[in-house]
Amino acid sequence: MTNRGSTQESQPEREAPPSTPLGSLADHAGLPSGADTEQIAPLLANYTRRIRALAPRDVLAGGPAITFYASWDDE
Amino acid sequence: VNGAAAAPLPTIAEAAASIAGRTLTPIELVEQVIRRLESSEPVVHAYASVDPDAALAAAEEATREIATDGPRGPLHGIPVNLKDIFLTRDLPTAAGSKVLRGYRPDEDSAVAGRLKRAGAIVVGKTVTHEFAYGQNVVPTRNPWDLDRYCGGSSAGAGVSIAVGSALGAMGTDTGGSLRLPAAMNGVSALKPTFGRVSTAGVIPLSPTMDHAGPAARTVEDVSILLTEIAGFDPADPGASRRPVPRYAGELKGSIKGLRIGVDRDYYFSGVGEPLVLSAVEAAIEVLSGLGAELVEVNVPELEHATTVAETIVLAEAATVHRASVSEHADQYDPRTRLRLEVGQLILATDYLSAQRVRRQLQLSMRDTFRAKRLDALVGPTLGTLPILVADLPSMRPPSKSTLSLPWLRYTGPFNVTGQPALTVPCGEADGLPIAMQIAGRPWDEITVLKIGHAYQTATDWHKRIPLDIA
């Protein structure tokens, strides 16, 4: 199992490149020591693939605003 | 023992009438509920914390006040509970997590405050999955079959109403977290329109998806509770200024002519269990028999709702917990922690894509309601019977592909759109409850509640009790 704790121990200098691309991102995101990147990676890939498949290609789709309010009013 | 016996405790409406008529005192009612709690808790574990002495003291005060001045309203002297993510000044709030063990807030959540001002008696705090995320295993059990899952994350809310250890319960719902335990335990619950009930003082999971709402045995009781907890709150930036009707007073009358949509592609396409789907079909026929007009609809964007919901909740929950995970990683359940860490890696571009698809789903739903002149949309609340606890995904190592819970398919869309959605019991199979969901236009809780009340006037599924523990 790869985790950030062991990765960090084997690479004491923070500037050194991490062992995996996700490790680098995990560092950037500030994940706590011990975060299990082997478990995280496929989950993240799955979520990311599915939402990107839905992302509107029409840049005007949905109107100019991003809103989470429930109103159906036209204004 | 499953059965069709009438509920041994009064409903909120019945108790309120008896209290107003001086034939029942809050002390008598709260004592009755505490006896029920004491007999059921060793079996079902619905509560995270209780304070019977404080509840009895509040009941004595309510009894004195009512004797002198009459009741403040229909909740005066009524025993209720709150999910353990609503902050409460006089009870601990741990949100089902070691991270908050021993936490005693200085103030009440907005909902707790409103309930107390209405004179309700808070019996205790109910069990929740850790931070309402639904990943860990809770001790709470389904009273219809103790080997079965009780639903979550508002696990104790559904169970406590089912066994009668409170007459009203407050839960939260981010993807179905209140409606699902209500469905699995044979009780009624409403996820109101986003912004209808303040979430101030509720520990957030996903601030644009979180809703607070009531559960009770009947739709009439849900309506009474909603009237008291709904309304604008400057402490909640999402709260609406729209006026709040007296919901319970609007329930009576025919549903003849109401147009009720059924999306068979999404809700009856073979994803659910046949026994469940046929029970819900029968319930929809009851609505038709009451004069409602059934309308076939198709909202293809519903298929996107789960993906949208997952992306939004992952990112927002990770934001909420970022500092806490960093400081207390080892105190989180490993499954909750994994999900929060995945969420921390969701890109802003993907989160914003999810919000854009969300808006498209909202608009598609609006256009369907308008084009078909719909008053509501109905389907199952849950496509399956409650599963065995041993079969829960959280009892196994996390899947490599997904952490999502399959039963969010039916409830999650209305967290995405923000529409009100009610669940009512509508059948049984293998001695386990089945439920129908009724969703409406934003801010039109009245129509949804009216349909649910009409259904309960014509049927008795809501009167069944799961376990003889009297």
HADDOCK unambig.tbl for C-alpha pairs under 7 A between the chains (distance, minus, plus):
assign (segid A and resid 29 and name CA) (segid B and resid 344 and name CA) 6.53 0.50 0.50
assign (segid A and resid 29 and name CA) (segid B and resid 345 and name CA) 6.55 0.50 0.50
assign (segid A and resid 31 and name CA) (segid B and resid 326 and name CA) 6.86 0.50 0.50
assign (segid A and resid 31 and name CA) (segid B and resid 341 and name CA) 6.60 0.50 0.50
assign (segid A and resid 32 and name CA) (segid B and resid 326 and name CA) 5.20 0.50 0.50
assign (segid A and resid 32 and name CA) (segid B and resid 329 and name CA) 6.78 0.50 0.50
assign (segid A and resid 39 and name CA) (segid B and resid 400 and name CA) 6.87 0.50 0.50
assign (segid A and resid 40 and name CA) (segid B and resid 338 and name CA) 6.97 0.50 0.50
assign (segid A and resid 40 and name CA) (segid B and resid 342 and name CA) 5.74 0.50 0.50
assign (segid A and resid 42 and name CA) (segid B and resid 400 and name CA) 5.73 0.50 0.50
assign (segid A and resid 42 and name CA) (segid B and resid 401 and name CA) 6.16 0.50 0.50
assign (segid A and resid 43 and name CA) (segid B and resid 400 and name CA) 5.95 0.50 0.50
assign (segid A and resid 43 and name CA) (segid B and resid 401 and name CA) 5.39 0.50 0.50
assign (segid A and resid 43 and name CA) (segid B and resid 402 and name CA) 5.81 0.50 0.50
assign (segid A and resid 44 and name CA) (segid B and resid 342 and name CA) 5.91 0.50 0.50
assign (segid A and resid 46 and name CA) (segid B and resid 401 and name CA) 5.97 0.50 0.50
assign (segid A and resid 46 and name CA) (segid B and resid 402 and name CA) 6.90 0.50 0.50
assign (segid A and resid 47 and name CA) (segid B and resid 311 and name CA) 6.80 0.50 0.50
assign (segid A and resid 50 and name CA) (segid B and resid 307 and name CA) 6.68 0.50 0.50
assign (segid A and resid 51 and name CA) (segid B and resid 307 and name CA) 6.23 0.50 0.50
assign (segid A and resid 51 and name CA) (segid B and resid 308 and name CA) 6.79 0.50 0.50
assign (segid A and resid 51 and name CA) (segid B and resid 350 and name CA) 6.66 0.50 0.50
assign (segid A and resid 51 and name CA) (segid B and resid 354 and name CA) 6.52 0.50 0.50
assign (segid A and resid 52 and name CA) (segid B and resid 350 and name CA) 6.73 0.50 0.50
assign (segid A and resid 55 and name CA) (segid B and resid 353 and name CA) 5.27 0.50 0.50
assign (segid A and resid 55 and name CA) (segid B and resid 357 and name CA) 6.67 0.50 0.50
assign (segid A and resid 56 and name CA) (segid B and resid 357 and name CA) 6.95 0.50 0.50
assign (segid A and resid 62 and name CA) (segid B and resid 356 and name CA) 6.34 0.50 0.50
assign (segid A and resid 62 and name CA) (segid B and resid 359 and name CA) 5.73 0.50 0.50
assign (segid A and resid 62 and name CA) (segid B and resid 360 and name CA) 5.23 0.50 0.50
assign (segid A and resid 66 and name CA) (segid B and resid 355 and name CA) 6.40 0.50 0.50
assign (segid A and resid 66 and name CA) (segid B and resid 356 and name CA) 6.12 0.50 0.50
assign (segid A and resid 66 and name CA) (segid B and resid 359 and name CA) 6.99 0.50 0.50
assign (segid A and resid 67 and name CA) (segid B and resid 359 and name CA) 6.85 0.50 0.50
assign (segid A and resid 68 and name CA) (segid B and resid 208 and name CA) 6.16 0.50 0.50
assign (segid A and resid 69 and name CA) (segid B and resid 194 and name CA) 6.78 0.50 0.50
assign (segid A and resid 69 and name CA) (segid B and resid 418 and name CA) 6.87 0.50 0.50
assign (segid A and resid 70 and name CA) (segid B and resid 194 and name CA) 6.09 0.50 0.50
assign (segid A and resid 70 and name CA) (segid B and resid 417 and name CA) 5.99 0.50 0.50
assign (segid A and resid 70 and name CA) (segid B and resid 418 and name CA) 4.71 0.50 0.50
assign (segid A and resid 70 and name CA) (segid B and resid 419 and name CA) 6.40 0.50 0.50
assign (segid A and resid 70 and name CA) (segid B and resid 442 and name CA) 6.07 0.50 0.50
assign (segid A and resid 71 and name CA) (segid B and resid 442 and name CA) 6.17 0.50 0.50
assign (segid A and resid 72 and name CA) (segid B and resid 366 and name CA) 6.35 0.50 0.50
